[in-house]
């Protein structure tokens, strides 16, 4: 493998553009690849003018940056893999009453596994992205560690917990030591077309952020036959839901009933086809279990150790104690109860220095007894 050759995933945004520019300046032989993973015609919800990742605008912007530095650029069709690994999982999770995080699946299965396959074909030792995170190698543990970026607001380690040790060993993340304003400033210094391009928002393939519309258009034959069921409040039926795929834990709006006060979705039971609602304080829970665990900066978690746990991307993190852990799962107890812990989302554990220890998919949460 050519150790000075790197495949950079160029989305057409400012972050990946600057990542490519920085690596080029460092003397790497950069090859830009824009991953075509979906199209507006297939996923619907298209605005009047297509923009954002995977649009023609994004491809042209990435190519423009590549041309500026004399970097080869290719657009590669990953739509079949994205459909199989990301969109199918997204749909299945909602159908079973869970709230998925497709970015986690995409990072592991597409942005790394598929990109590394392409890197192998091009004799490139490394792949790189514009994620805000840092990779360090620990000589004592013999592990590649993920650490939070210099910009806590933009840090993206939460969505990277599923990336394997082998993948991390071949990854460069040049933005980890920068803040977003610094990246914007660098883009202007490089005179990049993408310097002032807005950041992408929400789930990329649900451009209008309307998950119900997406599901109805994606699998109408399934959605049209979804059974309604009972909405339960304090053990009593108080209403009828329109189908569990259309609700998430913590949801307050769109419940279709007037209770005279704010109420929230507390639990979605796929087996009984019921949705339990509650007052806000009833959303607080202490215990969390997660499976499909990937250990990153450590090989295992010690029972009794204190970690900082995040249960969603925007979560600031809360201290928790490890109750038990094994190769595939862990259970933690929050020192301060957390609200709206959602099965299907990721539980990501850090130490006080910001190193990502491990992550997993939340299976259930329990009130302390």
C-alpha positions as CSV (number, residue, x, y, z in Angstrom):
1,X,0.0,0.0,0.0
2,X,1.1,3.5,-0.8
3,X,1.4,5.2,2.7
4,X,1.3,8.7,1.2
5,X,-1.9,8.1,-0.7
6,X,-5.2,8.9,0.9
7,X,-8.8,8.7,-0.2
8,X,-10.8,11.7,1.0
9,X,-14.5,11.4,1.2
10,X,-15.6,14.7,-0.3
11,X,-19.3,15.5,0.3
12,X,-19.1,19.0,-1.3
13,X,-19.3,20.7,2.1
14,X,-16.7,23.0,3.7
15,X,-15.4,20.4,6.2
16,X,-14.4,17.7,3.7
17,X,-13.1,20.4,1.3
18,X,-10.7,21.7,4.0
19,X,-9.7,18.2,5.0
20,X,-8.6,17.5,1.5
21,X,-6.7,20.8,1.3
22,X,-4.9,20.2,4.6
23,X,-3.8,16.7,3.6
24,X,-2.7,18.0,0.2
25,X,-0.6,20.7,2.0
26,X,0.9,18.0,4.2
27,X,2.3,16.2,1.2
28,X,-0.2,13.4,0.8
29,X,-1.3,12.2,-2.6
30,X,-5.0,13.0,-2.2
31,X,-7.7,11.3,-4.2
32,X,-11.2,12.8,-3.7
33,X,-14.2,10.5,-3.8
34,X,-17.8,11.7,-3.6
35,X,-20.1,8.9,-2.5
36,X,-23.4,8.8,-4.2
37,X,-25.6,7.0,-1.7
38,X,-29.1,8.1,-2.6
39,X,-31.1,10.4,-4.9
40,X,-34.1,12.7,-4.4
41,X,-36.1,10.8,-6.9
42,X,-35.7,7.6,-4.8
43,X,-36.2,9.1,-1.3
44,X,-38.7,11.9,-2.0
45,X,-39.0,15.1,0.0
46,X,-37.0,17.1,-2.5
47,X,-36.9,20.8,-2.2
48,X,-37.5,22.9,-5.4
49,X,-33.7,23.1,-5.9
50,X,-31.7,20.0,-5.0
51,X,-28.9,20.7,-2.6
52,X,-27.1,19.0,0.2
53,X,-25.0,15.8,0.1
54,X,-25.5,13.5,-2.9
55,X,-27.0,16.3,-5.0
56,X,-25.5,17.4,-8.3
57,X,-24.5,20.7,-6.6
58,X,-22.6,18.8,-4.0
59,X,-20.8,16.7,-6.6
60,X,-19.9,19.8,-8.6
61,X,-18.7,21.6,-5.5
62,X,-16.4,18.7,-4.5
63,X,-15.0,18.5,-8.0
64,X,-14.4,22.3,-8.1
65,X,-12.3,22.0,-4.9
66,X,-10.4,19.0,-6.2
67,X,-9.6,20.8,-9.5
68,X,-8.3,23.8,-7.6
69,X,-5.6,21.6,-6.0
70,X,-5.1,19.3,-9.0
71,X,-6.5,16.4,-7.1
72,X,-8.1,13.5,-8.9
73,X,-11.9,13.3,-8.1
74,X,-14.3,10.5,-8.7
75,X,-18.0,10.0,-8.0
76,X,-18.7,6.5,-6.9
77,X,-22.1,4.9,-6.8
78,X,-22.8,3.3,-3.3
79,X,-26.6,3.4,-3.6
80,X,-27.1,-0.3,-3.4
81,X,-24.9,-0.7,-0.3
82,X,-26.6,2.4,1.3
83,X,-30.0,1.0,0.5
84,X,-29.2,-2.4,2.0
85,X,-27.3,-1.3,5.1
86,X,-28.7,2.1,6.0
87,X,-32.2,2.8,4.6
88,X,-33.4,-0.8,5.3
89,X,-32.2,-0.6,8.9
90,X,-33.8,2.8,9.3
91,X,-37.2,1.5,8.1
92,X,-37.0,-1.7,10.1
93,X,-36.2,0.1,13.3
94,X,-39.2,2.4,13.0
95,X,-41.5,-0.5,12.1
96,X,-40.5,-2.1,15.4
97,X,-41.0,0.9,17.5
98,X,-37.4,2.0,17.9
99,X,-35.7,5.3,17.0
100,X,-32.7,4.6,14.7
101,X,-29.5,6.6,14.2
102,X,-28.7,6.1,10.5
103,X,-25.5,8.1,10.7
104,X,-23.9,5.5,13.0
105,X,-24.8,2.7,10.6
106,X,-23.6,4.8,7.6
107,X,-20.2,5.6,9.2
108,X,-19.5,2.0,9.9
109,X,-20.9,0.3,6.9
110,X,-20.5,2.9,4.1
111,X,-18.1,5.6,4.9
112,X,-15.5,3.2,6.2
113,X,-16.1,-0.3,5.0
114,X,-17.0,0.7,1.5
115,X,-14.5,3.5,1.3
116,X,-11.7,1.2,2.5
117,X,-12.6,-1.3,-0.2
118,X,-12.2,1.5,-2.7
119,X,-8.9,2.5,-1.1
120,X,-7.6,-1.0,-1.4
121,X,-8.4,-1.0,-5.1
122,X,-6.5,2.3,-5.5
123,X,-3.5,1.2,-3.5
124,X,-4.2,3.8,-0.8
125,X,-3.2,3.2,2.8
126,X,-5.5,5.8,4.3
127,X,-9.0,7.2,4.1
128,X,-10.0,10.6,5.5
129,X,-13.2,12.5,6.2
130,X,-14.1,15.9,7.5
131,X,-15.4,14.7,10.9
132,X,-14.6,16.7,14.0
133,X,-12.7,14.1,16.0
134,X,-9.2,13.0,16.9
135,X,-7.5,9.6,16.5
136,X,-4.5,8.7,18.8
137,X,-2.6,5.5,19.1
138,X,-2.0,4.3,22.7
139,X,1.3,2.4,22.9
140,X,0.4,0.9,26.3
141,X,-3.0,-0.6,25.3
142,X,-2.0,-1.1,21.6
143,X,-5.3,0.5,20.6
144,X,-6.4,3.3,18.3
145,X,-8.3,5.8,20.4
146,X,-11.0,8.3,19.5
147,X,-11.0,11.6,21.4
148,X,-13.4,14.5,21.2
149,X,-12.4,17.3,18.9
150,X,-11.2,20.8,19.9
151,X,-14.7,22.1,19.1
152,X,-17.0,20.6,21.6
153,X,-20.1,22.0,19.9
154,X,-19.2,20.4,16.6
155,X,-17.6,17.2,18.0
156,X,-18.8,14.1,16.0
157,X,-17.3,11.2,18.0
158,X,-20.8,10.2,19.1
159,X,-21.6,9.0,15.6
160,X,-18.2,7.2,15.1
161,X,-18.4,4.7,18.0
162,X,-19.0,1.8,15.6
163,X,-15.8,2.2,13.6
164,X,-13.5,-0.8,14.1
165,X,-9.9,-0.8,15.2
166,X,-8.7,-1.9,11.8
167,X,-10.6,1.0,10.2
168,X,-9.3,3.5,12.7
169,X,-5.7,2.3,12.0
170,X,-6.1,3.5,8.4
171,X,-8.0,6.7,9.0
172,X,-6.9,10.4,9.1
173,X,-9.1,13.0,10.7
174,X,-7.4,16.3,10.0
175,X,-10.1,18.6,11.5
176,X,-9.9,17.3,15.0
177,X,-7.7,20.1,16.3
178,X,-9.7,22.9,14.8
179,X,-12.9,24.7,15.7
180,X,-15.6,25.3,13.1
181,X,-14.8,29.1,12.8
182,X,-11.2,28.1,12.2
183,X,-12.2,25.8,9.4
184,X,-14.3,28.5,7.8
185,X,-11.3,30.8,8.0
186,X,-9.0,28.2,6.4
187,X,-11.6,27.7,3.6
188,X,-11.5,31.4,2.9
189,X,-7.7,31.4,3.0
190,X,-7.7,28.6,0.4
191,X,-10.3,30.5,-1.5
192,X,-12.6,27.5,-1.7
193,X,-16.0,27.8,-3.3
194,X,-17.5,25.9,-0.3
195,X,-16.1,28.4,2.3
196,X,-19.5,29.8,3.2
197,X,-21.7,26.8,2.4
198,X,-24.2,26.1,5.2
199,X,-23.8,22.9,7.2
200,X,-26.1,20.0,6.3
201,X,-29.0,19.4,8.7
202,X,-31.1,16.4,9.8
203,X,-30.9,12.9,8.2
204,X,-29.4,13.4,4.8
205,X,-31.9,11.1,2.9
206,X,-35.0,12.7,4.6
207,X,-34.4,16.2,3.3
208,X,-37.7,17.5,4.6
209,X,-37.3,15.9,8.0
210,X,-40.7,14.2,7.6
211,X,-40.1,10.6,8.6
212,X,-43.8,9.7,8.3
213,X,-43.9,10.9,4.7
214,X,-40.7,9.0,4.0
215,X,-42.1,5.7,5.4
216,X,-45.4,6.1,3.7
217,X,-43.8,6.6,0.3
218,X,-41.1,4.0,0.9
219,X,-43.2,1.1,2.0
220,X,-46.9,2.0,1.3
221,X,-48.0,-1.6,1.1
222,X,-46.7,-2.1,4.7
223,X,-47.7,1.3,6.1
224,X,-51.2,1.1,4.7
225,X,-51.8,-2.1,6.7
226,X,-50.3,-1.0,9.9
227,X,-52.7,-1.6,12.8
228,X,-53.7,1.1,15.1
229,X,-53.6,0.4,18.9
230,X,-54.2,1.7,22.4
231,X,-52.6,4.7,24.0
232,X,-52.2,4.1,27.7
233,X,-51.9,6.7,30.5
234,X,-51.5,5.5,34.1
235,X,-52.8,2.0,33.2
236,X,-55.9,3.2,31.4
237,X,-56.7,3.5,27.7
238,X,-57.1,7.2,26.8
239,X,-56.8,7.1,23.0
240,X,-55.9,5.3,19.8
241,X,-52.5,5.6,18.0
242,X,-52.2,5.5,14.2
243,X,-49.3,3.0,14.2
244,X,-46.2,2.7,16.3
245,X,-43.7,3.7,13.4
246,X,-45.0,7.2,13.7
247,X,-44.0,7.8,17.4
248,X,-40.8,8.2,19.3
249,X,-40.0,8.2,23.0
250,X,-40.1,11.7,24.4
251,X,-42.6,12.9,21.7
252,X,-45.1,15.5,22.9
253,X,-46.6,16.9,19.7
254,X,-48.9,15.0,17.3
255,X,-50.4,12.6,19.8
256,X,-53.9,13.4,18.6
257,X,-55.5,14.0,22.0
258,X,-56.1,16.7,24.5
259,X,-55.2,15.8,28.1
260,X,-55.4,19.3,29.5
261,X,-51.6,19.2,30.1
262,X,-48.4,18.3,28.3
263,X,-47.9,14.5,28.0
264,X,-45.1,12.6,26.4
265,X,-44.5,9.2,24.8
266,X,-42.8,7.1,27.5
267,X,-42.7,3.6,26.0
268,X,-43.5,2.0,22.6
269,X,-44.4,-1.7,22.9
270,X,-44.1,-3.5,19.6
271,X,-45.3,-6.8,21.0
272,X,-48.6,-5.5,22.4
273,X,-49.0,-2.6,19.8
274,X,-49.5,-0.1,22.6
275,X,-48.0,3.3,23.4
276,X,-47.7,4.5,26.9
277,X,-47.8,8.2,27.6
278,X,-46.8,9.9,30.8
279,X,-46.1,13.2,32.5
280,X,-42.7,14.6,31.9
281,X,-41.2,13.5,35.2
282,X,-42.1,9.9,34.4
283,X,-39.6,10.0,31.5
284,X,-36.7,10.0,34.0
285,X,-34.9,6.7,34.3
286,X,-31.7,5.4,35.9
287,X,-30.7,2.2,34.2
288,X,-29.8,1.6,30.6
289,X,-28.8,-1.5,28.7
290,X,-27.1,-1.5,25.3
291,X,-26.0,-4.3,22.9
292,X,-24.0,-4.6,19.6
293,X,-21.2,-2.9,21.6
294,X,-17.9,-1.8,20.0
295,X,-15.0,-1.0,22.4
296,X,-12.9,1.8,21.0
297,X,-10.3,3.4,23.4
298,X,-10.4,0.4,25.8
299,X,-10.7,-3.3,25.5
300,X,-13.3,-3.6,28.1
301,X,-15.2,-1.7,30.8
302,X,-14.6,-2.4,34.5
303,X,-17.7,-2.9,36.7
304,X,-18.0,0.0,39.1
305,X,-16.1,2.5,37.0
306,X,-17.6,5.9,36.3
307,X,-18.1,7.1,32.7
308,X,-19.7,10.0,31.0
309,X,-22.6,8.7,28.9
310,X,-24.4,10.3,26.0
311,X,-27.8,9.0,24.8
312,X,-28.2,11.2,21.8
313,X,-26.1,13.4,19.5
314,X,-27.1,16.7,21.2
315,X,-26.7,15.2,24.8
316,X,-24.1,17.0,27.0
317,X,-23.4,13.7,28.7
318,X,-24.1,12.5,32.2
319,X,-22.0,10.6,34.8
320,X,-22.9,7.0,35.1
321,X,-21.6,3.8,36.8
322,X,-20.9,0.7,34.8
323,X,-23.0,-2.1,36.4
324,X,-21.9,-4.9,34.1
325,X,-20.3,-5.4,30.7
326,X,-19.2,-8.1,28.3
327,X,-18.0,-8.4,24.7
328,X,-21.4,-7.6,23.3
329,X,-23.4,-5.5,25.9
330,X,-23.2,-3.2,28.9
331,X,-25.5,-1.9,31.6
332,X,-25.0,1.5,33.2
333,X,-26.7,3.4,36.0
334,X,-26.9,7.2,35.7
335,X,-26.0,9.1,38.8
336,X,-28.6,11.6,37.8
337,X,-31.7,10.2,36.0
338,X,-31.9,10.8,32.3
339,X,-35.0,11.8,30.3
340,X,-36.5,10.0,27.3
341,X,-33.9,7.2,26.8
342,X,-34.9,5.9,23.4
343,X,-34.3,2.2,22.3
344,X,-32.6,2.2,18.9
345,X,-30.5,5.2,19.7
346,X,-26.8,4.9,20.7
347,X,-25.4,5.0,24.2
348,X,-21.8,6.3,23.9
349,X,-19.4,6.3,26.9
350,X,-16.5,8.6,27.5
351,X,-13.9,9.2,30.2
352,X,-13.2,12.6,31.8
353,X,-10.5,13.3,29.2
354,X,-12.9,13.0,26.3
355,X,-11.8,9.6,25.1
356,X,-14.6,7.5,23.6
357,X,-14.5,4.2,25.5
358,X,-17.3,2.3,23.9
359,X,-20.7,2.5,22.3
360,X,-23.8,0.4,21.7
361,X,-27.4,0.4,20.7
362,X,-29.9,1.1,23.5
363,X,-32.2,-1.9,24.0
364,X,-34.1,-0.8,27.1
365,X,-34.1,1.6,30.0
366,X,-35.4,0.9,33.5
367,X,-36.4,3.0,36.5
368,X,-34.2,2.3,39.5
369,X,-35.8,0.0,42.0
